[in-house]
């Protein structure tokens, strides 16, 4: 443990307590601490991010399933043939931004306009969000003064010197009506989509640009910011309806800290609803089942679970082995499964390795070695299926029950079938022939056989969201200012507030949520 990252002594009282030192929590704590008069505690269950597997962005896959991952799995269900897909989630300072594939996907215009409509607040709309992106980005790619920012905190660029397969994939996608674009986060995300290089948060070669490294490290040592690692929040405390602080456990010892102004929960779409429920905020019947006194009946807590589905396949063996470069996921496309749709709903990504689920790996002759094969992994950007997160017990250290319900809606299966067809058409094109010895899987499957393959190959894009929905109505959890309904001094700010999941990897929209939350907090307490 690096001592500069660790507040060994915690004060009994802070103005603001930010629960969760992940993508959102790091941003919020930094922005609040920019006011030297405000005292801020950032509390994180994981450890230091100053380790090679985090700092070197090319090593990101080594973190999945290890000590920097919460290790959650979905409950078995018929829609995935009883499988229990892993649901990786960062347990380290920086959260997902410290262990993910570094992809910066800003989302589609319609995502934010839909959020604004749900919240009844134009501050969440696309034009307002563009202002946040312009302010925080230091974009190294093709200039676009309206959409892209330069000089901000976050270095965003395109992968340098991608593998030779990537230009061939762009050519093949363009030939079937998915045009190659200079910037996949530019005008393409205001319209029909396109294909191109993923934007990545890296600098100085392959050094990861995480929210911990960017927002928190430069502020360590400031007298008004304490960062406490390896400390798990177990409950929010209240004085009447007002959140008064938190209880947490560190090294087996229980502690309590008070918040003079607000508690902000940024634990991610699995642990945020878990903490709210442990604190008596949730569906009354669920809480009573575990002997938890209801403080506020909010049936939406834990519901509306959404995640992008990522399929482990379509895979081709290389003619000549090609080691992965950059983040090993340099190519992406956005397209519609049905031309009548308003927004692109497909988001496949290139995995520059053989990539198979546990079932598919048993059923197919998958090449060995990271450089032996490449996978164009079908992805679903706008799933209709919804799941939920439930408490397993009142024990704060028990993993929650996550019913992901992937592919439960027939419309999602229909979209994934179309996505597999598109990926196979691109991968089997003449222009990609120099890069393929054989198609490893799925081959020319149809009907029920293809649907069965999809159920056996489907997993997560690591983009859990939606379980503390922003909006109005009975199942909303927070309002447009991210305040938890029925309480005072308590907000949620992370991907769990998304009314509908963003089109694309969720790190960038989560940073936007956090930046907006910090603006709202500072305005409320100036």
Secondary structure, DSSP 8 states (H G I E B T S, - for coil): --GGG--SS--SEEEEEEE--SHHHHHHHHHHHTSTT--EEEE-SSB-S-SHHHHBGGGGGGGTTSTTB--EE----GGGTT---EE--B-BTTTHHHHS--B-----HHHHHHHHHHHT-GGGSHHHHHHHHHHHEEE-SS--TTT--SSSSEEEEE-SS--THHHHHHHHHHHTT--B-S-TTTGGGGTT-EEEE-EE-EETTTEE--HIIIIIGGGTT-TTEEEE-S-EEEEEEEETTEEEEEEEEETTEEEEEEEEEEEEE-SHHHHHHHHHHHTTEE-HHHHHHTT---SEE-TTTT-SBB--EEES--EEE-SS-----TTS--EEEEB-SSTT-SS--B--EEESS----HHHHHHS----STTSEEEEE-EESS----BEEE-S-S-TTS--EEE--TT-SHHHHHHHHHHHHHHHHHHTSGGGGGG-SEEEE--S--HHHHHHHHHHHEEE-S--B-TT-BSSSTT--B-TT-BBTT-BSEEE-SGGG-SS--SS-SHHHHHHHHHHHHHHHHHHT-
